[in-house]
Amino acid sequence: MDKRTARDLIRERIEALAVAERVERSARILERVRGLPEFRASRAPLLFVSMGDEFDTKPIIKAALQDGKRVFLPRVYLREKTMRHFRLVSMEALRVGSYGIEEPPDDEEAEPEALDFILVPARAFDVRGNRLGRGGGYYDRFLSDPRVRATRCGAAYDCQVLDEVPVSATDVPVDLLVTESRTLRFRHGYGA
């Protein structure tokens, strides 16, 4: 299966989920992420604001802020095709940025080595920790930076997990994968 076919398949699977089902599954994913020892121990997690058909990440962002963590979120710079990470001190500070995704203000930037947990989005994951993104390569470029030593945690609905996703040499796998029903751990030589 090629990347485009895999993305189309995942889109169809997510669209087949009722709204109430997505809400319930999102809550279970976030409960599992919040229960991870790696997340509980983190002091400077990099999280993300979900897009329309992704599981809802705002509750985990709010919880991390309430827990006193120094929460960082990505900002995308289209011209440079890069992603940088800035601190979010309150949900009210979010503003719509590139791709229509809410982003933090650019007041306090995180150096890659300062992050200790990264919640990684994807269109699909496989049972070996490989991920298929949306095609921009932003996360792969960031995660391949040798200064990034944080635990890389993928999170998605069960229907986004395939036996195998198409990967290229530049695709970076995750250390763990959390869905609404399970947590898978992998050994890729990454992580804190």
KEKE-3310 file (N, C-alpha, C; in steps of 0.2 Angstrom, whole numbers, plus 5000, padded with zeros to 4 digits):
npx = (5004:5003:5008:4998:4986:4985:4983:4971:4963:4963:4957:4944:4941:4941:4931:4920:4917:4906:4902:4900:4906:4919:4922:4921:4931:4942:4943:4947:4960:4967:4967:4974:4987:4990:4992:5004:5020:5031:5025:5019:5031:5036:5042:5043:5034:5031:5017:5002:4990:4975:4969:4954:4949:4957:4960:4954:4965:4965:4961:4972:4982:4977:4976:4990:4995:4988:4994:5006:5016:5029:5022:5024:5021:5019:5024:5021:5031:5029:5036:5049:5048:5048:5047:5044:5045:5035:5032:5016:5006:4993:4977:4970:4979:4981:4981:4975:4985:4996:4990:4978:4978:4978:4990:5004:5009:5024:5033:5042:5054:5057:5072:5077:5083:5078:5066:5056:5046:5037:5022:5016:5008:5000:4994:4993:4999:5010:5011:5024:5029:5031:5027:5015:5014:5005:5011:5019:5031:5036:5037:5045:5057:5060:5060:5071:5082:5097:5098:5086:5080:5069:5056:5046:5030:5017:5000:4983:4968:4962:4958:4967:4978:4988:4994:5006:5014:5018:5034:5048:5066:5068:5058:5053:5052:5041:5043:5033:5016:5000:4983:4965:4963:4975:4992:5007:5025:5041:5057:5068:5080:5078:5073:5072)
npy = (4994:5011:5028:5037:5030:5023:5035:5038:5027:5028:5040:5037:5027:5035:5044:5035:5034:5038:5054:5055:5043:5046:5056:5048:5039:5047:5052:5040:5038:5049:5047:5036:5041:5050:5042:5036:5032:5039:5051:5056:5059:5069:5085:5095:5094:5091:5095:5094:5103:5096:5092:5093:5079:5072:5064:5072:5083:5094:5092:5085:5094:5105:5098:5095:5108:5112:5103:5109:5107:5113:5117:5114:5119:5116:5128:5131:5136:5141:5146:5143:5130:5123:5118:5125:5126:5132:5139:5137:5145:5147:5141:5151:5159:5153:5154:5155:5148:5143:5131:5132:5128:5129:5138:5142:5158:5166:5168:5161:5150:5132:5123:5109:5099:5101:5096:5083:5074:5069:5071:5063:5067:5058:5052:5038:5023:5009:4992:4991:5003:5013:5028:5037:5052:5067:5072:5083:5082:5089:5084:5073:5079:5087:5077:5069:5077:5076:5081:5079:5070:5066:5055:5048:5048:5041:5044:5039:5034:5017:5013:5019:5011:5001:4985:4987:5002:5012:5017:5028:5032:5044:5044:5044:5033:5030:5029:5023:5019:5024:5020:5020:5007:5001:5000:5001:4997:5001:4997:5008:5015:5028:5041:5046)
npz = (5000:4996:5002:5000:4997:5010:5018:5013:5017:5031:5033:5029:5038:5050:5047:5048:5061:5073:5080:5094:5097:5094:5104:5116:5113:5112:5125:5132:5126:5130:5144:5145:5140:5150:5161:5158:5164:5159:5154:5166:5173:5166:5164:5154:5142:5125:5117:5106:5097:5092:5075:5065:5063:5071:5087:5102:5109:5118:5131:5137:5136:5144:5157:5159:5160:5172:5180:5182:5173:5161:5147:5130:5113:5095:5082:5066:5052:5037:5026:5028:5030:5042:5060:5075:5093:5106:5123:5131:5142:5145:5140:5134:5127:5115:5097:5080:5068:5056:5043:5049:5062:5080:5089:5100:5108:5102:5113:5122:5118:5116:5117:5108:5116:5129:5130:5136:5134:5120:5112:5098:5083:5069:5054:5052:5061:5063:5070:5073:5077:5067:5058:5049:5042:5038:5027:5026:5032:5044:5057:5056:5052:5063:5073:5069:5073:5082:5094:5100:5113:5120:5125:5113:5109:5101:5097:5094:5087:5088:5075:5067:5067:5058:5051:5044:5039:5025:5023:5022:5021:5028:5038:5055:5068:5083:5101:5109:5107:5109:5110:5111:5117:5120:5124:5116:5116:5110:5103:5098:5100:5104:5115:5132)
capx = (5000:5007:5006:4991:4981:4985:4980:4963:4960:4963:4952:4937:4939:4939:4924:4915:4916:4901:4905:4900:4911:4926:4923:4923:4938:4947:4944:4951:4967:4970:4967:4980:4993:4991:4994:5010:5025:5035:5021:5019:5037:5039:5042:5043:5032:5029:5010:5000:4983:4973:4966:4948:4947:4961:4957:4955:4971:4965:4960:4978:4985:4974:4978:4997:4996:4986:4999:5012:5021:5030:5020:5026:5017:5023:5022:5024:5034:5028:5041:5055:5046:5051:5042:5048:5041:5035:5028:5009:5005:4986:4973:4967:4984:4981:4979:4975:4991:4997:4986:4972:4979:4979:4997:5005:5013:5031:5037:5047:5055:5061:5077:5075:5086:5075:5059:5057:5041:5034:5016:5017:5002:5001:4988:4993:5004:5009:5013:5031:5030:5032:5021:5013:5011:5001:5015:5023:5038:5038:5039:5051:5063:5061:5062:5078:5087:5100:5097:5079:5081:5063:5052:5042:5024:5012:4993:4979:4962:4963:4957:4973:4984:4989:4999:5012:5013:5023:5039:5054:5072:5067:5052:5056:5047:5040:5045:5027:5010:4994:4976:4960:4962:4981:4999:5013:5031:5045:5064:5072:5086:5077:5070:5076)
capy = (5000:5017:5032:5041:5025:5022:5041:5038:5022:5030:5045:5033:5024:5040:5046:5030:5034:5043:5060:5053:5038:5049:5059:5043:5036:5052:5052:5035:5039:5054:5044:5031:5045:5054:5037:5034:5034:5044:5057:5058:5061:5074:5092:5099:5090:5094:5092:5097:5104:5092:5095:5091:5072:5068:5063:5079:5084:5099:5090:5083:5101:5108:5094:5096:5115:5111:5099:5113:5106:5118:5114:5117:5117:5118:5133:5130:5141:5138:5148:5139:5122:5121:5119:5127:5125:5138:5138:5139:5146:5146:5139:5157:5162:5150:5158:5151:5149:5139:5126:5133:5125:5134:5139:5146:5164:5164:5171:5157:5144:5127:5120:5102:5095:5103:5093:5076:5069:5072:5068:5064:5065:5055:5049:5031:5020:5002:4989:4992:5010:5017:5032:5040:5059:5070:5073:5089:5081:5093:5080:5069:5083:5088:5071:5067:5081:5072:5084:5077:5064:5065:5050:5050:5044:5042:5043:5039:5029:5010:5012:5022:5007:4996:4980:4990:5008:5013:5021:5030:5033:5050:5043:5043:5030:5032:5024:5020:5020:5024:5020:5019:5001:4998:5004:4997:5000:4999:4999:5011:5019:5035:5042:5048)
capz = (5000:4996:5007:4998:4999:5017:5021:5011:5021:5037:5033:5028:5044:5055:5045:5049:5068:5075:5084:5101:5098:5094:5110:5121:5112:5114:5133:5134:5124:5135:5151:5145:5140:5156:5165:5157:5169:5155:5154:5173:5176:5162:5166:5149:5137:5119:5115:5100:5097:5087:5069:5065:5063:5076:5094:5105:5113:5122:5139:5140:5137:5151:5163:5160:5163:5179:5184:5183:5168:5156:5141:5124:5107:5089:5078:5059:5048:5030:5021:5030:5031:5049:5066:5082:5099:5111:5129:5132:5149:5146:5134:5131:5123:5108:5091:5074:5064:5049:5042:5053:5069:5085:5091:5106:5106:5102:5118:5125:5114:5119:5114:5107:5122:5135:5130:5139:5132:5114:5109:5091:5079:5063:5050:5054:5064:5063:5076:5075:5079:5061:5058:5042:5044:5033:5021:5026:5035:5049:5063:5054:5052:5070:5077:5067:5076:5087:5101:5103:5117:5123:5124:5107:5110:5096:5100:5089:5087:5085:5068:5063:5067:5052:5052:5041:5035:5020:5026:5018:5025:5032:5043:5061:5072:5089:5106:5111:5104:5114:5107:5116:5120:5121:5124:5113:5117:5104:5105:5092:5102:5105:5121:5137)
cpx = (5004:5004:4999:4986:4980:4981:4972:4960:4958:4957:4945:4936:4937:4932:4918:4913:4911:4904:4905:4905:4918:4927:4925:4930:4944:4949:4948:4958:4970:4971:4974:4987:4994:4993:5001:5016:5029:5031:5021:5025:5040:5038:5041:5041:5030:5022:5008:4992:4980:4969:4959:4946:4952:4958:4959:4960:4970:4964:4967:4982:4983:4977:4986:4999:4994:4991:5006:5018:5023:5028:5022:5022:5020:5020:5025:5025:5034:5033:5047:5054:5049:5045:5046:5043:5041:5030:5021:5008:4997:4983:4971:4972:4984:4978:4979:4981:4991:4993:4979:4972:4981:4987:4998:5009:5020:5036:5043:5048:5059:5066:5076:5077:5082:5068:5060:5051:5037:5028:5016:5011:5004:4994:4987:4999:5004:5012:5020:5034:5032:5026:5021:5010:5006:5005:5019:5030:5040:5040:5045:5057:5065:5064:5069:5084:5091:5100:5090:5080:5075:5060:5047:5036:5019:5005:4988:4973:4965:4963:4962:4979:4983:4994:5006:5010:5019:5028:5045:5060:5071:5062:5055:5050:5046:5042:5039:5021:5004:4987:4971:4960:4969:4987:5004:5019:5036:5052:5067:5078:5085:5074:5075:5079)
cpy = (5006:5022:5036:5036:5024:5028:5040:5033:5024:5036:5042:5030:5029:5042:5042:5030:5040:5048:5058:5047:5041:5053:5054:5040:5041:5053:5046:5035:5044:5051:5039:5035:5048:5049:5034:5036:5040:5051:5060:5061:5067:5081:5097:5095:5094:5091:5095:5098:5100:5095:5091:5084:5068:5068:5070:5079:5089:5097:5088:5089:5104:5104:5095:5103:5115:5108:5103:5111:5112:5115:5118:5114:5119:5124:5131:5136:5139:5140:5144:5132:5119:5122:5120:5127:5130:5136:5140:5139:5146:5145:5146:5161:5159:5154:5154:5153:5145:5133:5126:5129:5130:5133:5143:5153:5162:5168:5167:5150:5139:5124:5112:5097:5096:5099:5086:5072:5073:5068:5069:5062:5061:5053:5042:5029:5013:4999:4988:4999:5015:5022:5035:5047:5061:5072:5079:5088:5085:5089:5076:5073:5085:5082:5068:5071:5077:5075:5082:5070:5062:5058:5052:5045:5046:5040:5043:5034:5022:5010:5015:5017:5002:4991:4983:4996:5009:5018:5023:5031:5038:5049:5041:5039:5033:5027:5020:5023:5019:5024:5020:5012:4998:5003:4999:5001:4997:5000:5001:5015:5026:5035:5044:5043)
cpz = (5000:5001:5006:4999:5006:5020:5019:5015:5028:5038:5033:5035:5050:5054:5047:5057:5069:5080:5091:5102:5098:5101:5115:5120:5114:5121:5135:5132:5129:5142:5151:5144:5146:5161:5164:5162:5165:5155:5161:5175:5172:5165:5160:5142:5131:5117:5108:5100:5091:5081:5069:5066:5068:5083:5097:5110:5119:5130:5141:5141:5143:5157:5164:5162:5170:5183:5185:5178:5164:5149:5135:5118:5101:5086:5071:5055:5041:5026:5022:5030:5037:5054:5072:5087:5104:5117:5128:5139:5150:5140:5131:5127:5116:5103:5085:5070:5058:5049:5046:5060:5074:5088:5097:5104:5106:5107:5121:5121:5117:5114:5113:5113:5128:5135:5133:5137:5126:5112:5102:5087:5072:5060:5052:5057:5063:5069:5077:5077:5073:5061:5051:5044:5038:5027:5021:5028:5041:5055:5062:5054:5059:5074:5075:5070:5082:5094:5104:5106:5121:5121:5118:5108:5105:5099:5094:5090:5085:5078:5064:5064:5062:5054:5049:5038:5031:5023:5021:5023:5030:5038:5049:5065:5079:5094:5109:5107:5108:5109:5113:5120:5122:5121:5121:5114:5112:5107:5098:5094:5103:5113:5127:5141)
residu = (MET:ASP:LYS:ARG:THR:ALA:ARG:ASP:LEU:ILE:ARG:GLU:ARG:ILE:GLU:ALA:LEU:ALA:VAL:ALA:GLU:ARG:VAL:GLU:ARG:SER:ALA:ARG:ILE:LEU:GLU:ARG:VAL:ARG:GLY:LEU:PRO:GLU:PHE:ARG:ALA:SER:ARG:ALA:PRO:LEU:LEU:PHE:VAL:SER:MET:GLY:ASP:GLU:PHE:ASP:THR:LYS:PRO:ILE:ILE:LYS:ALA:ALA:LEU:GLN:ASP:GLY:LYS:ARG:VAL:PHE:LEU:PRO:ARG:VAL:TYR:LEU:ARG:GLU:LYS:THR:MET:ARG:HIS:PHE:ARG:LEU:VAL:SER:MET:GLU:ALA:LEU:ARG:VAL:GLY:SER:TYR:GLY:ILE:GLU:GLU:PRO:PRO:ASP:ASP:GLU:GLU:ALA:GLU:PRO:GLU:ALA:LEU:ASP:PHE:ILE:LEU:VAL:PRO:ALA:ARG:ALA:PHE:ASP:VAL:ARG:GLY:ASN:ARG:LEU:GLY:ARG:GLY:GLY:GLY:TYR:TYR:ASP:ARG:PHE:LEU:SER:ASP:PRO:ARG:VAL:ARG:ALA:THR:ARG:CYS:GLY:ALA:ALA:TYR:ASP:CYS:GLN:VAL:LEU:ASP:GLU:VAL:PRO:VAL:SER:ALA:THR:ASP:VAL:PRO:VAL:ASP:LEU:LEU:VAL:THR:GLU:SER:ARG:THR:LEU:ARG:PHE:ARG:HIS:GLY:TYR:GLY:ALA)
# end
